[in-house]
Amino acid sequence: MTKIKAILLLLIVLGIGCVLWVRAEHKTSKDTKQMIEHITEKDFLTKVYNYNESPNEWKFLGNKPVVIDFYATWCGPCRQLAPIMEELSKEYPQVDFYKVDVDKEGNLAGHFGINAIPTLFFIPLKGNPSVAEGFGTKEELKKQIDALLEGE
């Protein structure tokens, strides 16, 4: 009888240990995935480019290449692009991913002449950004991000 109790106690301890380990692993993997940051004009001016201080010359302020998605919540193609951008942000941790809501940040969108959405900015560490308008496939976006990284 004591053998059975010992085996049951061992199984309970092992079961609890497995549950705790799985929970810890899930939390760690969830915490390490990169998320897309929603930025305002103020954020843009401090993280990307301060066009008020240097209006005639692009001076990138970041320390990693950046992809910025100019979008609107009501835009169908923007909503289709969102999960692809989330996936790409996880696949490319060496790139910062930002989103700008053009309805809330009209001044920022207007400064860059954003009149089609989605519009994506691909910003290398050195050199000028490139711009893509409209919805592209994940493969097309990966090519653009790879080209962005080659320009480092």
Phi and psi in radians as a Rosetta constraint file:
Dihedral C 1 N 2 CA 2 C 2 CIRCULARHARMONIC -1.204 0.35
Dihedral N 2 CA 2 C 2 N 3 CIRCULARHARMONIC -0.520 0.35
Dihedral C 2 N 3 CA 3 C 3 CIRCULARHARMONIC -1.118 0.35
Dihedral N 3 CA 3 C 3 N 4 CIRCULARHARMONIC -0.743 0.35
Dihedral C 3 N 4 CA 4 C 4 CIRCULARHARMONIC -1.117 0.35
Dihedral N 4 CA 4 C 4 N 5 CIRCULARHARMONIC -0.760 0.35
Dihedral C 4 N 5 CA 5 C 5 CIRCULARHARMONIC -1.081 0.35
Dihedral N 5 CA 5 C 5 N 6 CIRCULARHARMONIC -0.714 0.35
Dihedral C 5 N 6 CA 6 C 6 CIRCULARHARMONIC -1.139 0.35
Dihedral N 6 CA 6 C 6 N 7 CIRCULARHARMONIC -0.734 0.35
Dihedral C 6 N 7 CA 7 C 7 CIRCULARHARMONIC -1.147 0.35
Dihedral N 7 CA 7 C 7 N 8 CIRCULARHARMONIC -0.773 0.35
Dihedral C 7 N 8 CA 8 C 8 CIRCULARHARMONIC -1.067 0.35
Dihedral N 8 CA 8 C 8 N 9 CIRCULARHARMONIC -0.759 0.35
Dihedral C 8 N 9 CA 9 C 9 CIRCULARHARMONIC -1.088 0.35
Dihedral N 9 CA 9 C 9 N 10 CIRCULARHARMONIC -0.737 0.35
Dihedral C 9 N 10 CA 10 C 10 CIRCULARHARMONIC -1.095 0.35
Dihedral N 10 CA 10 C 10 N 11 CIRCULARHARMONIC -0.755 0.35
Dihedral C 10 N 11 CA 11 C 11 CIRCULARHARMONIC -1.114 0.35
Dihedral N 11 CA 11 C 11 N 12 CIRCULARHARMONIC -0.693 0.35
Dihedral C 11 N 12 CA 12 C 12 CIRCULARHARMONIC -1.126 0.35
Dihedral N 12 CA 12 C 12 N 13 CIRCULARHARMONIC -0.796 0.35
Dihedral C 12 N 13 CA 13 C 13 CIRCULARHARMONIC -1.088 0.35
Dihedral N 13 CA 13 C 13 N 14 CIRCULARHARMONIC -0.768 0.35
Dihedral C 13 N 14 CA 14 C 14 CIRCULARHARMONIC -1.112 0.35
Dihedral N 14 CA 14 C 14 N 15 CIRCULARHARMONIC -0.714 0.35
Dihedral C 14 N 15 CA 15 C 15 CIRCULARHARMONIC -1.098 0.35
Dihedral N 15 CA 15 C 15 N 16 CIRCULARHARMONIC -0.789 0.35
Dihedral C 15 N 16 CA 16 C 16 CIRCULARHARMONIC -1.111 0.35
Dihedral N 16 CA 16 C 16 N 17 CIRCULARHARMONIC -0.726 0.35
Dihedral C 16 N 17 CA 17 C 17 CIRCULARHARMONIC -1.063 0.35
Dihedral N 17 CA 17 C 17 N 18 CIRCULARHARMONIC -0.748 0.35
Dihedral C 17 N 18 CA 18 C 18 CIRCULARHARMONIC -1.113 0.35
Dihedral N 18 CA 18 C 18 N 19 CIRCULARHARMONIC -0.749 0.35
Dihedral C 18 N 19 CA 19 C 19 CIRCULARHARMONIC -1.082 0.35
Dihedral N 19 CA 19 C 19 N 20 CIRCULARHARMONIC -0.798 0.35
Dihedral C 19 N 20 CA 20 C 20 CIRCULARHARMONIC -1.119 0.35
Dihedral N 20 CA 20 C 20 N 21 CIRCULARHARMONIC -0.686 0.35
Dihedral C 20 N 21 CA 21 C 21 CIRCULARHARMONIC -1.136 0.35
Dihedral N 21 CA 21 C 21 N 22 CIRCULARHARMONIC -0.781 0.35
Dihedral C 21 N 22 CA 22 C 22 CIRCULARHARMONIC -1.096 0.35
Dihedral N 22 CA 22 C 22 N 23 CIRCULARHARMONIC -0.742 0.35
Dihedral C 22 N 23 CA 23 C 23 CIRCULARHARMONIC -1.088 0.35
Dihedral N 23 CA 23 C 23 N 24 CIRCULARHARMONIC -0.731 0.35
Dihedral C 23 N 24 CA 24 C 24 CIRCULARHARMONIC -1.144 0.35
Dihedral N 24 CA 24 C 24 N 25 CIRCULARHARMONIC -0.723 0.35
Dihedral C 24 N 25 CA 25 C 25 CIRCULARHARMONIC -1.116 0.35
Dihedral N 25 CA 25 C 25 N 26 CIRCULARHARMONIC -0.743 0.35
Dihedral C 25 N 26 CA 26 C 26 CIRCULARHARMONIC -1.116 0.35
Dihedral N 26 CA 26 C 26 N 27 CIRCULARHARMONIC -0.751 0.35
Dihedral C 26 N 27 CA 27 C 27 CIRCULARHARMONIC -1.125 0.35
Dihedral N 27 CA 27 C 27 N 28 CIRCULARHARMONIC -0.743 0.35
Dihedral C 27 N 28 CA 28 C 28 CIRCULARHARMONIC -1.094 0.35
Dihedral N 28 CA 28 C 28 N 29 CIRCULARHARMONIC -0.817 0.35
Dihedral C 28 N 29 CA 29 C 29 CIRCULARHARMONIC -1.170 0.35
Dihedral N 29 CA 29 C 29 N 30 CIRCULARHARMONIC -0.588 0.35
Dihedral C 29 N 30 CA 30 C 30 CIRCULARHARMONIC -1.202 0.35
Dihedral N 30 CA 30 C 30 N 31 CIRCULARHARMONIC -0.674 0.35
Dihedral C 30 N 31 CA 31 C 31 CIRCULARHARMONIC -1.239 0.35
Dihedral N 31 CA 31 C 31 N 32 CIRCULARHARMONIC -0.478 0.35
Dihedral C 31 N 32 CA 32 C 32 CIRCULARHARMONIC -1.506 0.35
Dihedral N 32 CA 32 C 32 N 33 CIRCULARHARMONIC -0.184 0.35
Dihedral C 32 N 33 CA 33 C 33 CIRCULARHARMONIC -1.332 0.35
Dihedral N 33 CA 33 C 33 N 34 CIRCULARHARMONIC 2.407 0.35
Dihedral C 33 N 34 CA 34 C 34 CIRCULARHARMONIC -1.362 0.35
Dihedral N 34 CA 34 C 34 N 35 CIRCULARHARMONIC 2.439 0.35
Dihedral C 34 N 35 CA 35 C 35 CIRCULARHARMONIC -1.967 0.35
Dihedral N 35 CA 35 C 35 N 36 CIRCULARHARMONIC 2.770 0.35
Dihedral C 35 N 36 CA 36 C 36 CIRCULARHARMONIC -1.479 0.35
Dihedral N 36 CA 36 C 36 N 37 CIRCULARHARMONIC 2.279 0.35
Dihedral C 36 N 37 CA 37 C 37 CIRCULARHARMONIC -1.632 0.35
Dihedral N 37 CA 37 C 37 N 38 CIRCULARHARMONIC 2.247 0.35
Dihedral C 37 N 38 CA 38 C 38 CIRCULARHARMONIC -1.427 0.35
Dihedral N 38 CA 38 C 38 N 39 CIRCULARHARMONIC 2.166 0.35
Dihedral C 38 N 39 CA 39 C 39 CIRCULARHARMONIC -2.082 0.35
Dihedral N 39 CA 39 C 39 N 40 CIRCULARHARMONIC 2.692 0.35
Dihedral C 39 N 40 CA 40 C 40 CIRCULARHARMONIC -1.769 0.35
Dihedral N 40 CA 40 C 40 N 41 CIRCULARHARMONIC 3.094 0.35
Dihedral C 40 N 41 CA 41 C 41 CIRCULARHARMONIC -1.061 0.35
Dihedral N 41 CA 41 C 41 N 42 CIRCULARHARMONIC -0.701 0.35
Dihedral C 41 N 42 CA 42 C 42 CIRCULARHARMONIC -1.049 0.35
Dihedral N 42 CA 42 C 42 N 43 CIRCULARHARMONIC -0.785 0.35
Dihedral C 42 N 43 CA 43 C 43 CIRCULARHARMONIC -1.064 0.35
Dihedral N 43 CA 43 C 43 N 44 CIRCULARHARMONIC -0.788 0.35
Dihedral C 43 N 44 CA 44 C 44 CIRCULARHARMONIC -1.005 0.35
Dihedral N 44 CA 44 C 44 N 45 CIRCULARHARMONIC -0.764 0.35
Dihedral C 44 N 45 CA 45 C 45 CIRCULARHARMONIC -1.156 0.35
Dihedral N 45 CA 45 C 45 N 46 CIRCULARHARMONIC -0.422 0.35
Dihedral C 45 N 46 CA 46 C 46 CIRCULARHARMONIC -1.759 0.35
Dihedral N 46 CA 46 C 46 N 47 CIRCULARHARMONIC -0.438 0.35
Dihedral C 46 N 47 CA 47 C 47 CIRCULARHARMONIC -1.789 0.35
Dihedral N 47 CA 47 C 47 N 48 CIRCULARHARMONIC -0.451 0.35
Dihedral C 47 N 48 CA 48 C 48 CIRCULARHARMONIC -2.063 0.35
Dihedral N 48 CA 48 C 48 N 49 CIRCULARHARMONIC -1.140 0.35
Dihedral C 48 N 49 CA 49 C 49 CIRCULARHARMONIC -2.786 0.35
Dihedral N 49 CA 49 C 49 N 50 CIRCULARHARMONIC 2.189 0.35
Dihedral C 49 N 50 CA 50 C 50 CIRCULARHARMONIC -1.667 0.35
Dihedral N 50 CA 50 C 50 N 51 CIRCULARHARMONIC 1.615 0.35
Dihedral C 50 N 51 CA 51 C 51 CIRCULARHARMONIC -1.290 0.35
Dihedral N 51 CA 51 C 51 N 52 CIRCULARHARMONIC -0.188 0.35
Dihedral C 51 N 52 CA 52 C 52 CIRCULARHARMONIC -1.332 0.35
Dihedral N 52 CA 52 C 52 N 53 CIRCULARHARMONIC -0.643 0.35
Dihedral C 52 N 53 CA 53 C 53 CIRCULARHARMONIC -1.434 0.35
Dihedral N 53 CA 53 C 53 N 54 CIRCULARHARMONIC -0.618 0.35
Dihedral C 53 N 54 CA 54 C 54 CIRCULARHARMONIC -2.326 0.35
Dihedral N 54 CA 54 C 54 N 55 CIRCULARHARMONIC 1.328 0.35
Dihedral C 54 N 55 CA 55 C 55 CIRCULARHARMONIC -1.212 0.35
Dihedral N 55 CA 55 C 55 N 56 CIRCULARHARMONIC -0.357 0.35
Dihedral C 55 N 56 CA 56 C 56 CIRCULARHARMONIC -1.836 0.35
Dihedral N 56 CA 56 C 56 N 57 CIRCULARHARMONIC -0.060 0.35
Dihedral C 56 N 57 CA 57 C 57 CIRCULARHARMONIC -2.447 0.35
Dihedral N 57 CA 57 C 57 N 58 CIRCULARHARMONIC 2.231 0.35
Dihedral C 57 N 58 CA 58 C 58 CIRCULARHARMONIC -1.243 0.35
Dihedral N 58 CA 58 C 58 N 59 CIRCULARHARMONIC 2.113 0.35
Dihedral C 58 N 59 CA 59 C 59 CIRCULARHARMONIC -2.250 0.35
Dihedral N 59 CA 59 C 59 N 60 CIRCULARHARMONIC 1.756 0.35
Dihedral C 59 N 60 CA 60 C 60 CIRCULARHARMONIC -1.242 0.35
Dihedral N 60 CA 60 C 60 N 61 CIRCULARHARMONIC 2.338 0.35
Dihedral C 60 N 61 CA 61 C 61 CIRCULARHARMONIC -1.771 0.35
Dihedral N 61 CA 61 C 61 N 62 CIRCULARHARMONIC -0.149 0.35
Dihedral C 61 N 62 CA 62 C 62 CIRCULARHARMONIC -1.443 0.35
Dihedral N 62 CA 62 C 62 N 63 CIRCULARHARMONIC 2.975 0.35
Dihedral C 62 N 63 CA 63 C 63 CIRCULARHARMONIC -1.976 0.35
Dihedral N 63 CA 63 C 63 N 64 CIRCULARHARMONIC 0.046 0.35
Dihedral C 63 N 64 CA 64 C 64 CIRCULARHARMONIC -2.414 0.35
Dihedral N 64 CA 64 C 64 N 65 CIRCULARHARMONIC 2.673 0.35
Dihedral C 64 N 65 CA 65 C 65 CIRCULARHARMONIC -1.001 0.35
Dihedral N 65 CA 65 C 65 N 66 CIRCULARHARMONIC 2.732 0.35
Dihedral C 65 N 66 CA 66 C 66 CIRCULARHARMONIC -2.319 0.35
Dihedral N 66 CA 66 C 66 N 67 CIRCULARHARMONIC 2.491 0.35
Dihedral C 66 N 67 CA 67 C 67 CIRCULARHARMONIC -2.068 0.35
Dihedral N 67 CA 67 C 67 N 68 CIRCULARHARMONIC 2.186 0.35
Dihedral C 67 N 68 CA 68 C 68 CIRCULARHARMONIC -2.029 0.35
Dihedral N 68 CA 68 C 68 N 69 CIRCULARHARMONIC 2.240 0.35
Dihedral C 68 N 69 CA 69 C 69 CIRCULARHARMONIC -1.806 0.35
Dihedral N 69 CA 69 C 69 N 70 CIRCULARHARMONIC 1.904 0.35
Dihedral C 69 N 70 CA 70 C 70 CIRCULARHARMONIC -1.515 0.35
Dihedral N 70 CA 70 C 70 N 71 CIRCULARHARMONIC 2.075 0.35
Dihedral C 70 N 71 CA 71 C 71 CIRCULARHARMONIC -2.468 0.35
Dihedral N 71 CA 71 C 71 N 72 CIRCULARHARMONIC 3.047 0.35
Dihedral C 71 N 72 CA 72 C 72 CIRCULARHARMONIC -2.370 0.35
Dihedral N 72 CA 72 C 72 N 73 CIRCULARHARMONIC 2.556 0.35
Dihedral C 72 N 73 CA 73 C 73 CIRCULARHARMONIC -1.141 0.35
Dihedral N 73 CA 73 C 73 N 74 CIRCULARHARMONIC -0.475 0.35
Dihedral C 73 N 74 CA 74 C 74 CIRCULARHARMONIC -1.520 0.35
Dihedral N 74 CA 74 C 74 N 75 CIRCULARHARMONIC -0.098 0.35
Dihedral C 74 N 75 CA 75 C 75 CIRCULARHARMONIC -1.455 0.35
Dihedral N 75 CA 75 C 75 N 76 CIRCULARHARMONIC 2.052 0.35
Dihedral C 75 N 76 CA 76 C 76 CIRCULARHARMONIC -1.030 0.35
Dihedral N 76 CA 76 C 76 N 77 CIRCULARHARMONIC -0.910 0.35
Dihedral C 76 N 77 CA 77 C 77 CIRCULARHARMONIC -1.049 0.35
Dihedral N 77 CA 77 C 77 N 78 CIRCULARHARMONIC -0.571 0.35
Dihedral C 77 N 78 CA 78 C 78 CIRCULARHARMONIC -1.129 0.35
Dihedral N 78 CA 78 C 78 N 79 CIRCULARHARMONIC -0.712 0.35
Dihedral C 78 N 79 CA 79 C 79 CIRCULARHARMONIC -1.185 0.35
Dihedral N 79 CA 79 C 79 N 80 CIRCULARHARMONIC -0.577 0.35
Dihedral C 79 N 80 CA 80 C 80 CIRCULARHARMONIC -1.218 0.35
Dihedral N 80 CA 80 C 80 N 81 CIRCULARHARMONIC -0.609 0.35
Dihedral C 80 N 81 CA 81 C 81 CIRCULARHARMONIC -1.287 0.35
Dihedral N 81 CA 81 C 81 N 82 CIRCULARHARMONIC -0.520 0.35
Dihedral C 81 N 82 CA 82 C 82 CIRCULARHARMONIC -0.919 0.35
Dihedral N 82 CA 82 C 82 N 83 CIRCULARHARMONIC -0.886 0.35
Dihedral C 82 N 83 CA 83 C 83 CIRCULARHARMONIC -1.166 0.35
Dihedral N 83 CA 83 C 83 N 84 CIRCULARHARMONIC -0.531 0.35
Dihedral C 83 N 84 CA 84 C 84 CIRCULARHARMONIC -1.153 0.35
Dihedral N 84 CA 84 C 84 N 85 CIRCULARHARMONIC -0.749 0.35
Dihedral C 84 N 85 CA 85 C 85 CIRCULARHARMONIC -1.114 0.35
Dihedral N 85 CA 85 C 85 N 86 CIRCULARHARMONIC -0.673 0.35
Dihedral C 85 N 86 CA 86 C 86 CIRCULARHARMONIC -1.060 0.35
Dihedral N 86 CA 86 C 86 N 87 CIRCULARHARMONIC -0.793 0.35
Dihedral C 86 N 87 CA 87 C 87 CIRCULARHARMONIC -1.065 0.35
Dihedral N 87 CA 87 C 87 N 88 CIRCULARHARMONIC -0.784 0.35
Dihedral C 87 N 88 CA 88 C 88 CIRCULARHARMONIC -1.124 0.35
Dihedral N 88 CA 88 C 88 N 89 CIRCULARHARMONIC -0.615 0.35
Dihedral C 88 N 89 CA 89 C 89 CIRCULARHARMONIC -1.127 0.35
Dihedral N 89 CA 89 C 89 N 90 CIRCULARHARMONIC -0.511 0.35
Dihedral C 89 N 90 CA 90 C 90 CIRCULARHARMONIC -1.388 0.35
Dihedral N 90 CA 90 C 90 N 91 CIRCULARHARMONIC -0.600 0.35
Dihedral C 90 N 91 CA 91 C 91 CIRCULARHARMONIC -1.339 0.35
Dihedral N 91 CA 91 C 91 N 92 CIRCULARHARMONIC -0.402 0.35
Dihedral C 91 N 92 CA 92 C 92 CIRCULARHARMONIC -2.166 0.35
Dihedral N 92 CA 92 C 92 N 93 CIRCULARHARMONIC 1.267 0.35
Dihedral C 92 N 93 CA 93 C 93 CIRCULARHARMONIC -1.170 0.35
Dihedral N 93 CA 93 C 93 N 94 CIRCULARHARMONIC -0.259 0.35
Dihedral C 93 N 94 CA 94 C 94 CIRCULARHARMONIC -1.455 0.35
Dihedral N 94 CA 94 C 94 N 95 CIRCULARHARMONIC 0.087 0.35
Dihedral C 94 N 95 CA 95 C 95 CIRCULARHARMONIC -2.184 0.35
Dihedral N 95 CA 95 C 95 N 96 CIRCULARHARMONIC 2.390 0.35
Dihedral C 95 N 96 CA 96 C 96 CIRCULARHARMONIC -1.513 0.35
Dihedral N 96 CA 96 C 96 N 97 CIRCULARHARMONIC 2.380 0.35
Dihedral C 96 N 97 CA 97 C 97 CIRCULARHARMONIC -2.027 0.35
Dihedral N 97 CA 97 C 97 N 98 CIRCULARHARMONIC 2.193 0.35
Dihedral C 97 N 98 CA 98 C 98 CIRCULARHARMONIC -2.171 0.35
Dihedral N 98 CA 98 C 98 N 99 CIRCULARHARMONIC 2.704 0.35
Dihedral C 98 N 99 CA 99 C 99 CIRCULARHARMONIC -2.197 0.35
Dihedral N 99 CA 99 C 99 N 100 CIRCULARHARMONIC 2.465 0.35
Dihedral C 99 N 100 CA 100 C 100 CIRCULARHARMONIC -2.206 0.35
Dihedral N 100 CA 100 C 100 N 101 CIRCULARHARMONIC 2.077 0.35
Dihedral C 100 N 101 CA 101 C 101 CIRCULARHARMONIC -1.385 0.35
Dihedral N 101 CA 101 C 101 N 102 CIRCULARHARMONIC 1.930 0.35
Dihedral C 101 N 102 CA 102 C 102 CIRCULARHARMONIC -1.151 0.35
Dihedral N 102 CA 102 C 102 N 103 CIRCULARHARMONIC -0.421 0.35
Dihedral C 102 N 103 CA 103 C 103 CIRCULARHARMONIC -1.288 0.35
Dihedral N 103 CA 103 C 103 N 104 CIRCULARHARMONIC -0.615 0.35
Dihedral C 103 N 104 CA 104 C 104 CIRCULARHARMONIC -1.500 0.35
Dihedral N 104 CA 104 C 104 N 105 CIRCULARHARMONIC -0.501 0.35
Dihedral C 104 N 105 CA 105 C 105 CIRCULARHARMONIC -2.064 0.35
Dihedral N 105 CA 105 C 105 N 106 CIRCULARHARMONIC 0.941 0.35
Dihedral C 105 N 106 CA 106 C 106 CIRCULARHARMONIC -1.066 0.35
Dihedral N 106 CA 106 C 106 N 107 CIRCULARHARMONIC -0.608 0.35
Dihedral C 106 N 107 CA 107 C 107 CIRCULARHARMONIC -1.122 0.35
Dihedral N 107 CA 107 C 107 N 108 CIRCULARHARMONIC -0.770 0.35
Dihedral C 107 N 108 CA 108 C 108 CIRCULARHARMONIC -1.137 0.35
Dihedral N 108 CA 108 C 108 N 109 CIRCULARHARMONIC -0.833 0.35
Dihedral C 108 N 109 CA 109 C 109 CIRCULARHARMONIC -1.072 0.35
Dihedral N 109 CA 109 C 109 N 110 CIRCULARHARMONIC -0.717 0.35
Dihedral C 109 N 110 CA 110 C 110 CIRCULARHARMONIC -1.146 0.35
Dihedral N 110 CA 110 C 110 N 111 CIRCULARHARMONIC -0.614 0.35
Dihedral C 110 N 111 CA 111 C 111 CIRCULARHARMONIC -1.038 0.35
Dihedral N 111 CA 111 C 111 N 112 CIRCULARHARMONIC -0.621 0.35
Dihedral C 111 N 112 CA 112 C 112 CIRCULARHARMONIC -1.725 0.35
Dihedral N 112 CA 112 C 112 N 113 CIRCULARHARMONIC 0.136 0.35
Dihedral C 112 N 113 CA 113 C 113 CIRCULARHARMONIC 1.160 0.35
Dihedral N 113 CA 113 C 113 N 114 CIRCULARHARMONIC 0.577 0.35
Dihedral C 113 N 114 CA 114 C 114 CIRCULARHARMONIC -1.240 0.35
Dihedral N 114 CA 114 C 114 N 115 CIRCULARHARMONIC 1.951 0.35
Dihedral C 114 N 115 CA 115 C 115 CIRCULARHARMONIC -2.254 0.35
Dihedral N 115 CA 115 C 115 N 116 CIRCULARHARMONIC 0.115 0.35
Dihedral C 115 N 116 CA 116 C 116 CIRCULARHARMONIC -2.363 0.35
Dihedral N 116 CA 116 C 116 N 117 CIRCULARHARMONIC 2.408 0.35
Dihedral C 116 N 117 CA 117 C 117 CIRCULARHARMONIC -2.289 0.35
Dihedral N 117 CA 117 C 117 N 118 CIRCULARHARMONIC 2.572 0.35
Dihedral C 117 N 118 CA 118 C 118 CIRCULARHARMONIC -1.273 0.35
Dihedral N 118 CA 118 C 118 N 119 CIRCULARHARMONIC 2.607 0.35
Dihedral C 118 N 119 CA 119 C 119 CIRCULARHARMONIC -2.167 0.35
Dihedral N 119 CA 119 C 119 N 120 CIRCULARHARMONIC 2.287 0.35
Dihedral C 119 N 120 CA 120 C 120 CIRCULARHARMONIC -1.969 0.35
Dihedral N 120 CA 120 C 120 N 121 CIRCULARHARMONIC 2.353 0.35
Dihedral C 120 N 121 CA 121 C 121 CIRCULARHARMONIC -1.824 0.35
Dihedral N 121 CA 121 C 121 N 122 CIRCULARHARMONIC 2.301 0.35
Dihedral C 121 N 122 CA 122 C 122 CIRCULARHARMONIC -1.969 0.35
Dihedral N 122 CA 122 C 122 N 123 CIRCULARHARMONIC 1.926 0.35
Dihedral C 122 N 123 CA 123 C 123 CIRCULARHARMONIC -1.976 0.35
Dihedral N 123 CA 123 C 123 N 124 CIRCULARHARMONIC 1.965 0.35
Dihedral C 123 N 124 CA 124 C 124 CIRCULARHARMONIC -1.388 0.35
Dihedral N 124 CA 124 C 124 N 125 CIRCULARHARMONIC 2.929 0.35
Dihedral C 124 N 125 CA 125 C 125 CIRCULARHARMONIC -1.112 0.35
Dihedral N 125 CA 125 C 125 N 126 CIRCULARHARMONIC -0.670 0.35
Dihedral C 125 N 126 CA 126 C 126 CIRCULARHARMONIC -2.184 0.35
Dihedral N 126 CA 126 C 126 N 127 CIRCULARHARMONIC 2.491 0.35
Dihedral C 126 N 127 CA 127 C 127 CIRCULARHARMONIC 1.704 0.35
Dihedral N 127 CA 127 C 127 N 128 CIRCULARHARMONIC -3.135 0.35
Dihedral C 127 N 128 CA 128 C 128 CIRCULARHARMONIC -1.554 0.35
Dihedral N 128 CA 128 C 128 N 129 CIRCULARHARMONIC 2.670 0.35
Dihedral C 128 N 129 CA 129 C 129 CIRCULARHARMONIC -1.250 0.35
Dihedral N 129 CA 129 C 129 N 130 CIRCULARHARMONIC 2.746 0.35
Dihedral C 129 N 130 CA 130 C 130 CIRCULARHARMONIC -1.923 0.35
Dihedral N 130 CA 130 C 130 N 131 CIRCULARHARMONIC 2.737 0.35
Dihedral C 130 N 131 CA 131 C 131 CIRCULARHARMONIC -2.215 0.35
Dihedral N 131 CA 131 C 131 N 132 CIRCULARHARMONIC 2.429 0.35
Dihedral C 131 N 132 CA 132 C 132 CIRCULARHARMONIC -2.279 0.35
Dihedral N 132 CA 132 C 132 N 133 CIRCULARHARMONIC 2.250 0.35
Dihedral C 132 N 133 CA 133 C 133 CIRCULARHARMONIC -1.819 0.35
Dihedral N 133 CA 133 C 133 N 134 CIRCULARHARMONIC 2.517 0.35
Dihedral C 133 N 134 CA 134 C 134 CIRCULARHARMONIC 1.621 0.35
Dihedral N 134 CA 134 C 134 N 135 CIRCULARHARMONIC 3.129 0.35
Dihedral C 134 N 135 CA 135 C 135 CIRCULARHARMONIC -1.631 0.35
Dihedral N 135 CA 135 C 135 N 136 CIRCULARHARMONIC 2.187 0.35
Dihedral C 135 N 136 CA 136 C 136 CIRCULARHARMONIC -2.014 0.35
Dihedral N 136 CA 136 C 136 N 137 CIRCULARHARMONIC 2.880 0.35
Dihedral C 136 N 137 CA 137 C 137 CIRCULARHARMONIC -1.319 0.35
Dihedral N 137 CA 137 C 137 N 138 CIRCULARHARMONIC 2.873 0.35
Dihedral C 137 N 138 CA 138 C 138 CIRCULARHARMONIC -1.057 0.35
Dihedral N 138 CA 138 C 138 N 139 CIRCULARHARMONIC -0.691 0.35
Dihedral C 138 N 139 CA 139 C 139 CIRCULARHARMONIC -1.118 0.35
Dihedral N 139 CA 139 C 139 N 140 CIRCULARHARMONIC -0.723 0.35
Dihedral C 139 N 140 CA 140 C 140 CIRCULARHARMONIC -1.117 0.35
Dihedral N 140 CA 140 C 140 N 141 CIRCULARHARMONIC -0.719 0.35
Dihedral C 140 N 141 CA 141 C 141 CIRCULARHARMONIC -1.172 0.35
Dihedral N 141 CA 141 C 141 N 142 CIRCULARHARMONIC -0.664 0.35
Dihedral C 141 N 142 CA 142 C 142 CIRCULARHARMONIC -1.081 0.35
Dihedral N 142 CA 142 C 142 N 143 CIRCULARHARMONIC -0.698 0.35
Dihedral C 142 N 143 CA 143 C 143 CIRCULARHARMONIC -1.072 0.35
Dihedral N 143 CA 143 C 143 N 144 CIRCULARHARMONIC -0.730 0.35
Dihedral C 143 N 144 CA 144 C 144 CIRCULARHARMONIC -1.185 0.35
Dihedral N 144 CA 144 C 144 N 145 CIRCULARHARMONIC -0.663 0.35
Dihedral C 144 N 145 CA 145 C 145 CIRCULARHARMONIC -1.214 0.35
Dihedral N 145 CA 145 C 145 N 146 CIRCULARHARMONIC -0.703 0.35
Dihedral C 145 N 146 CA 146 C 146 CIRCULARHARMONIC -1.063 0.35
Dihedral N 146 CA 146 C 146 N 147 CIRCULARHARMONIC -0.728 0.35
Dihedral C 146 N 147 CA 147 C 147 CIRCULARHARMONIC -1.121 0.35
Dihedral N 147 CA 147 C 147 N 148 CIRCULARHARMONIC -0.652 0.35
Dihedral C 147 N 148 CA 148 C 148 CIRCULARHARMONIC -1.064 0.35
Dihedral N 148 CA 148 C 148 N 149 CIRCULARHARMONIC -0.757 0.35
Dihedral C 148 N 149 CA 149 C 149 CIRCULARHARMONIC -1.232 0.35
Dihedral N 149 CA 149 C 149 N 150 CIRCULARHARMONIC -0.567 0.35
Dihedral C 149 N 150 CA 150 C 150 CIRCULARHARMONIC -1.153 0.35
Dihedral N 150 CA 150 C 150 N 151 CIRCULARHARMONIC -0.477 0.35
Dihedral C 150 N 151 CA 151 C 151 CIRCULARHARMONIC -1.388 0.35
Dihedral N 151 CA 151 C 151 N 152 CIRCULARHARMONIC 0.013 0.35
